[in-house]
Amino acid sequence: MRNSIRIRQATPAAARLTGLAGWSLIVVAVLHIVAFIPLAPWGEWIDGSLRSGDADPDSVAVFWALPGGIAIPAVLTGLLMIRFGRQGQRVPLAFGIALIAWVAVCVWLIGPSGFMAVLVTGGLLIAAASTDRRKGEVPVDTGTRGRVSGAA
């Protein structure tokens, strides 16, 4: 017996906007990495300054901006959004709203900065949700590794 789950398919426009949102988040994350990587004291970190507590506050701040920060999870989230878009899906409206709320809090705390670039991602996700007016669902056969039934 084959198990089927129902996954709601987005309109093609909403799926494209979701993919664009993913790419925009990846661009923001890569720019973040490029901006901070020259400041990273990799040698000190590898020598154990973070583990021993000997790292100065600037070194710790750069750690949280690079390997310990949001950039790598943002790239992974962007890739997931691109996958959703390619599969004809979108992320929920709440995701876009949450991103914009997070950016608003961060900008309120530190002032205008690179955080504002994530407004593009949030805006694209909200646009995807607002353009997605279809109510129908398409069954997905879980025996085909999540591909839409009838798709190659």
N, C-alpha and C positions, 0 to 999 in steps of 0.2 A: 504494500500500500504506500502510495506516495503522499508525503505531507506537503501541503501548499499553505503558504501564508499570503496575505493580501498586502501589497505595498502600493501606496497611492502614487501614481505617476503624475508628475507636474506637466504643465504645458511646456512646449518647446522653448518658448521665450523665458519662462521661469527657470528652466534647466540651464539655458545659456547664461542667464544672469548669475545663477549659483556658481557656475564654472568661472565666470569672470570675477566673482567675489573671492573665490579660492586663489586665483592668480594674483589678485590685488593684495591679499594677505601675505602671499609668498614674497611679493616684491617688497612690502613693508618690512617683513622679517629679514630678508637678505640685506636691505639697506641698513637695518639696525645692526646686523652683524658686521657689515663693512665699516660702519661708523665707529664701532667699539673695538674691533679686533686689533688695531694698532696700539691700543692702550693696555692690552692684556699682558701681564707679567707671567707668561706661561712657565718660564724657568722657575720662578719662585713657587708657583702653584705645584709644579711637579716635584719640587724639593720638599714640599709638605708645609709651606707657610700657612695655608688655610687650615689644615688639620691640627697643627700645633698651636694655632692662635697667635702666631707671630706676624701675620699679615697686617699691613696698615689699612686704615679704613678705605682709602682709595682703591686698594687692591681688592678688598671685599666687595666694594660697590661694583667694580668692573666684573668680578665673578658673577654677581647677580644680574648684570646686564648681558652677559654672554652665555657660558655653559649652564649656569644655574638659573637663567632667566626664561623669558617667554618666547624667545626667537625660534628655538627648535620646535617646541610644541606648536607655534604658529605656522611653521612650514608644514608640519604634519597635518594640522587642521585644514590648511589651505589645500593640501593634496586630497584630503577626504572630501572637501567641498567640490573639487574638480571631479572626483570620482562620482559623487552624487549627480552632478550635472551631466556627466557622460552617460549615466544610467537613466537619465530622464527624470531625476528627482530633485528636490530642493531641501534645504534645512528648514526647520520650523521658524516662523516669524519671531518667536521669542529669542532665538539665537541672535538675530540682527539687532533687536531691541537691547538685549543684554550687552552686546559689543558697544553700542552707542552709549549706553549708560556708564559702562566701564571707562570709556574714553572721556566722557564728561567729568567723571569724578577725578580721573588722573589729570586732566587739564585744569580743573579747579584747584587741585593740590599743587601742581608745579608750573602752571601757566602754559601758554601755547608751546607746543613741541611736536616731535614726530608722532606722538600719540594721535594727533589729528588726522593723520593719513589713514588710520583704521576707520575713520568715519566713512570713507569710500566703500570699504568692505561691508560695514553695517548697512549703509544706504542701498547697496546692490542686493543684499539679502532681503531687506524690507521691500524693495522694488520687485524682487522675484516672488515674494509672498503675495504682494498686491496684484501682480499680473496673473497669478495662478488662480483662475476662477473655476476650473473644472472640478466637478465633484466625484467623478468616476474613479474606480479602482481597477487595477489590472492584477490578476493573480500571478504570483511568482511561484514556480515549482522549486522547492528547496533541494530537490534531487539534481538540479542543474547548476548548483553552486551560486544561486541567487540571480541567475539570468532570467529575464522576462520570458515567460512561456512563449514559444514560437520564434524567439530571437535566435540568431545564429551565434 
